[in-house]
Amino acid sequence: MAFEPIFQPLTFRNLKTKNRIFRSNISGRFDNYDGSGNQARINWEVKFAKGGVGAIISSFVPVLLRGRIVPNYAMIDHDRHIPFWRAVGRAVHEHDCRFILQLSHGGRQRDVNGIEFPTGLSSTDKRDPSHGFKCERMTIADIHEVVNAFAEGARRARDANLDGVELHGANGYLITQFLSSAINDRKDEYGGPLENRARFVLDIVRAIRARVGRDFHLQMKISVEEHCDAVAFFNAGPSGNTAAESVQVCQWLVEAGVDAIHASTGGFFPHPRNPAGSDLPVEDLVKTYDTMISSGDLAFRNYLLFRTTPDLARHNWQQTVPKSEEIEGLNLPDARRVKTAVTVPVICTGGFQTASVIAAAIERGDCDAVSIARPLIANNDLVEVFRRGQDRADRPCTYCNKCLVNVVENPLGCYDESRFPSHEAMIAEIMSVFNPPPFV
């Protein structure tokens, strides 16, 4: 078979997947305001299961209401959500695909506050520097509550017959806010040296293992390098954790009971290196960013920048964006650093959409599998394209990131009209997630 490394099964301690392609954590605002799920979410996940991926990592799934990043994302904060996630898993399993629930908490990093909590919780009381979302410094009691919520989320995922969970410890969300030397300014046992900054996530891992045992898959997504100073206008300050520090954290995680590491990058989201794009789609951003103005103290400033001086906004963002030809496999060097230091499989994310690139990375030992988001949105059947011996889809993802800037306000999908025969065809594909409908 062409590209054979891609189609070799991958065995973890408590999980086996049929191939080495994972759908990365991504979804739109398809669910209900109260955190319950609906049919559109199931339709969304089935798109990729039908397309042949070995496993799906769910989108950001909050373990607490105060930890959500935007309303209309299905949650895992109560037992009433178990039947819905069981239905999601059952639909995905029909296509011999595994489903891994991503346990998440946004901390101070949000998109839209919602009506319940105007401020987030974090390791710090300093506001999010990109959009100005306010937060409160977590007390020890808050920490214990959140640790327990992660453990309960894992228990609910297991009760829903899902295949495992992933801790979202990357891209600037709450676990990153504790891990990061650029964000965590605590003076207690959860701040200061790396061992203290890692205490929060290690508490979570141990709590999960105490709740669900050792025979349920648990992986961790981490930003191996944070680059928190990548956009001076938004995030002036220190760079954050280095690869060497993150490798040490990964070793501690494995010792504590983590079964796999998912290598990413960036100490906030979105980040010039994640998802790295061919351009900053300012014109599309202006149409949707107004949704955030009432939520963050700095959002109106950003909106004026995008609207009145788009070239300046683009310049600020593009200074640290890799060249287009460097986007695919951008995180492979970091994934390899982790892989050489741990005894568990390593998954790498980063713009993958070329079979020969993926197969070579696996053969070299850079990683054991890859996770893909945007190129699978562009081509839900990308794995089947590879299976036919084709190195790339006929109409590959252009990394334009229009999907990213639309997701806060519009249904998630590919918004690059150049990939479609017409505007109507693009809209039809975007709206296909609502078929079948919740009510007939």
C-alpha positions, 0 to 999 in steps of 0.5 A, a space after each residue: 500500500 502507498 504511504 503504508 506508515 499512515 495505515 499501520 494501526 497504532 497501539 497505546 496502553 489502553 487504546 488501538 486506532 486503525 491508522 495514524 491520522 487523528 482529527 484534531 480538536 475543532 468544532 463550531 458553535 453547533 450546540 445549545 446555550 446551556 451546554 447540552 449537545 444536539 444533532 449538528 454536533 453528531 453530524 459534524 463528528 460523523 463527517 470525519 469518521 466516515 472520511 476514514 480517520 483513525 480517531 477523533 479528538 473532540 473540540 474544547 469540552 468544558 469541565 465547568 460552566 465558568 471554563 467555557 470559551 464561548 456559549 453553544 459548545 457541548 459540555 461535560 460538567 454534569 451527568 445529564 450530558 452523558 447520554 449525549 456523548 454516548 450517542 456521539 461515540 456510538 455514531 463515530 464507532 459505527 465507522 470503526 473510528 475512536 472518539 477521545 473527549 477533550 477535557 478543557 477549561 479556558 481560564 482567562 482565555 475566552 471568545 464570548 463570555 456568556 451571561 453567567 460569568 463575566 470574569 474567568 479564573 486563572 493562575 493570575 489576576 492579570 487580564 488576557 493580553 490579546 482581547 482583555 478578558 478579565 479574570 480572578 486569581 484562583 484560590 486553593 479551594 478553586 484549584 481543588 474544585 477544578 481538579 475534581 471537575 477534570 476528574 469527574 469529566 473523565 469519569 463521565 467520558 468513561 461512563 459514556 463509553 468513549 475511548 479516552 480523554 485528552 487534557 487541553 494543556 496547550 494554546 493558552 488555556 487554563 492548564 497553560 496558564 499554570 504551566 507558563 512562566 510568561 503567565 503564572 505569577 503566583 507565589 504559592 506552591 502552584 507558582 514559581 519554579 517549573 515543578 510548582 507550575 506543573 503541580 496543577 496539571 499533575 494534580 489533575 492527572 492523578 485525580 483522573 487516575 484515582 477516579 477512572 483507574 489505569 485502564 482508560 486512555 488519557 493523553 495531554 496536549 501541550 504547547 512545546 514552545 509557547 512564543 508568548 511574545 510573537 505579536 508585540 502589539 497584543 502580547 508584549 512580554 516574555 516568551 514563556 516555556 521553552 522546549 526543554 521545560 516542556 519536555 520535562 513536564 511531559 516526562 512528569 506527565 508520563 510518570 503520573 499516568 499519561 498514555 500519550 503526548 499531543 505536541 502543539 505550539 503557542 501560548 495563546 490562541 489564535 497564534 501566528 504559528 497556530 494555526 499558521 496561515 498564508 495570510 491574516 484574513 482581516 476583511 473576514 475578521 472585521 465581519 465577525 470580530 464585533 461579536 467579541 467587543 462587549 466581552 473583552 476590554 481590548 476588543 474594541 481597540 483590536 476591532 478599530 485596528 482591523 477595520 481602519 488599518 488592516 495593513 498594520 494589523 496584518 503586519 503585526 501578525 505576519 512578522 512571526 508567521 512561517 512561510 507558506 511552504 513551512 506550515 506543514 509539519 511546523 511542529 515536527 522538531 518539537 514533537 521529536 524532542 518530546 518523543 526522544 524523551 518519553 516512553 509513550 506515543 507522540 501525536 503531532 499537529 500542524 497543517 498536515 495534508 500531504 501523505 508523503 510528508 506524514 509517512 516520512 515523519 512517522 518513518 523518521 520517528 518524529 512522531 507516531 501519528 498526526 492530528 489534522 483540523 483545517 485540511 480535514 475541514 477542506 477535505 473530509 475524505 482526506 484519509 481516503 484520498 491517501 488510501 487511493 495512493 494520491 499524495 494530496 487532495 485535488 483542492 487542498 487547504 490553502 491555510 487562509 484561516 477564513 474558517 478560523 475567523 468565521 467560527 465565532 459567529 458563523 457555522 464552522 466550515 471552509 470559507 475559501 470560495 476559490 475551492 468551490 465552483 460557486 458561492 452557493 456550493 460553498 454555503 451548501 457544504 458549510 450548511 451540510 452539518 445541519 443534515 440530518 436535522 434534529 427534528 423531522 
